[in-house]
Amino acid sequence: MRSLLTRYKAGHSSHEFKVYVFQSSTLKRFVVIEIILGTLVYNVALYLSHNELIAGMGSWAGTEGLKRLPLVFRRIAGF
């Protein structure tokens, strides 16, 4: 265990400062797709099925499907 900690400390400086940059459009897209649309799909699926497990799976499938939808259109169109 001691050698693992020594290797970890040797690779990372304690004075290192990292900055992560996000584009505002990426953040807005995440908020709209994941949070707002996920909540709407969950509530609709919960209303229709009256089952929280199915509603959760439907919410996940709906948001993942929507994120992959542009890729499907590109493949169909041949771009």
LOFI-532820 format. One line per field, with one value per atom (N, C-alpha, C): atom name; x, y, z. Coordinates in steps of 0.2 Angstrom, whole numbers. Layout:
<rs>
site	c(CA:...)
px	c(X:...)
py	c(Y:...)
pz	c(Z:...)
</rs>
This chain:
<rs>
site	c(N:CA:C:N:CA:C:N:CA:C:N:CA:C:N:CA:C:N:CA:C:N:CA:C:N:CA:C:N:CA:C:N:CA:C:N:CA:C:N:CA:C:N:CA:C:N:CA:C:N:CA:C:N:CA:C:N:CA:C:N:CA:C:N:CA:C:N:CA:C:N:CA:C:N:CA:C:N:CA:C:N:CA:C:N:CA:C:N:CA:C:N:CA:C:N:CA:C:N:CA:C:N:CA:C:N:CA:C:N:CA:C:N:CA:C:N:CA:C:N:CA:C:N:CA:C:N:CA:C:N:CA:C:N:CA:C:N:CA:C:N:CA:C:N:CA:C:N:CA:C:N:CA:C:N:CA:C:N:CA:C:N:CA:C:N:CA:C:N:CA:C:N:CA:C:N:CA:C:N:CA:C:N:CA:C:N:CA:C:N:CA:C:N:CA:C:N:CA:C:N:CA:C:N:CA:C:N:CA:C:N:CA:C:N:CA:C:N:CA:C:N:CA:C:N:CA:C:N:CA:C:N:CA:C:N:CA:C:N:CA:C:N:CA:C:N:CA:C:N:CA:C:N:CA:C:N:CA:C:N:CA:C:N:CA:C:N:CA:C:N:CA:C:N:CA:C)
px	c(4:0:4:10:14:17:19:22:17:10:5:4:4:4:10:16:22:22:19:19:14:8:3:5:9:11:17:21:26:23:18:15:11:9:5:8:9:12:6:8:3:2:6:5:2:-1:-4:-11:-12:-19:-22:-28:-31:-37:-38:-44:-47:-54:-58:-63:-63:-67:-72:-78:-84:-87:-90:-93:-100:-103:-109:-115:-114:-119:-119:-113:-113:-116:-115:-119:-126:-129:-136:-139:-135:-138:-139:-134:-134:-140:-141:-147:-153:-154:-160:-162:-157:-158:-159:-154:-153:-158:-159:-163:-170:-171:-178:-181:-178:-182:-182:-177:-177:-183:-184:-189:-196:-197:-203:-205:-200:-201:-202:-199:-200:-207:-209:-216:-221:-220:-225:-225:-219:-219:-222:-221:-224:-231:-234:-241:-244:-241:-244:-243:-237:-236:-238:-237:-238:-233:-227:-222:-215:-212:-206:-200:-199:-194:-195:-200:-202:-201:-203:-202:-195:-191:-184:-180:-182:-179:-181:-188:-190:-187:-186:-182:-175:-172:-165:-165:-169:-170:-172:-176:-178:-173:-169:-163:-158:-156:-151:-152:-159:-161:-161:-163:-163:-156:-151:-144:-141:-143:-141:-145:-150:-154:-151:-147:-143:-139:-136:-131:-135:-141:-145:-147:-149:-151:-145:-139:-133:-132:-132:-131:-136:-143:-148:-146:-145:-143:-137:-132:-126:-121:-121:-116:-110)
py	c(-6:0:6:6:12:13:8:10:13:11:14:21:23:30:34:31:34:36:31:32:37:37:42:49:50:57:59:54:56:59:56:58:65:67:73:78:84:89:92:94:97:104:107:114:115:109:109:112:116:119:117:114:112:117:118:122:119:118:114:119:119:124:121:123:121:126:125:129:130:136:137:133:132:128:121:118:112:111:116:116:117:121:122:116:113:107:101:101:96:97:103:105:104:105:104:97:93:86:82:82:78:80:86:88:89:93:95:90:87:82:76:74:68:68:74:74:74:77:76:69:66:59:54:55:52:52:59:60:57:57:55:47:44:37:34:38:37:37:42:43:37:35:30:23:22:15:14:19:19:14:14:10:14:15:20:17:10:7:8:6:7:15:19:26:28:26:27:24:18:15:19:22:25:32:35:42:41:36:34:33:29:27:33:37:43:48:50:54:52:45:42:42:40:40:47:52:59:61:59:61:58:52:48:49:53:54:57:63:66:61:56:52:47:45:41:44:51:54:55:56:57:50:45:38:37:39:38:42:48:53:52:48:46:51:55:60:58)
pz	c(0:0:0:4:4:-3:-7:-13:-18:-17:-21:-20:-13:-11:-14:-13:-15:-23:-27:-34:-36:-32:-33:-32:-26:-24:-29:-32:-36:-43:-45:-51:-51:-45:-44:-40:-42:-38:-34:-27:-23:-25:-29:-31:-38:-41:-47:-47:-52:-52:-59:-59:-65:-66:-73:-75:-80:-79:-84:-87:-94:-98:-101:-100:-104:-108:-114:-118:-115:-115:-112:-116:-123:-127:-124:-122:-120:-113:-109:-102:-103:-108:-109:-112:-116:-119:-114:-109:-104:-100:-98:-93:-97:-103:-107:-108:-110:-112:-105:-101:-95:-90:-88:-82:-84:-89:-90:-94:-100:-104:-100:-96:-92:-87:-84:-79:-82:-88:-92:-94:-97:-99:-93:-87:-81:-79:-78:-76:-81:-87:-92:-91:-91:-90:-83:-78:-72:-72:-75:-76:-80:-85:-90:-87:-83:-81:-73:-69:-62:-59:-62:-59:-60:-54:-54:-57:-57:-61:-68:-71:-78:-80:-76:-77:-77:-73:-73:-79:-81:-87:-93:-93:-99:-99:-94:-93:-96:-94:-96:-104:-106:-113:-117:-115:-119:-120:-114:-115:-119:-118:-122:-129:-131:-138:-141:-137:-140:-141:-137:-138:-144:-146:-152:-158:-158:-164:-169:-168:-174:-177:-174:-177:-181:-179:-184:-190:-190:-196:-200:-197:-202:-205:-202:-205:-211:-209:-214:-221:-219:-225:-228:-225:-228:-228:-222:-221:-218)
</rs>
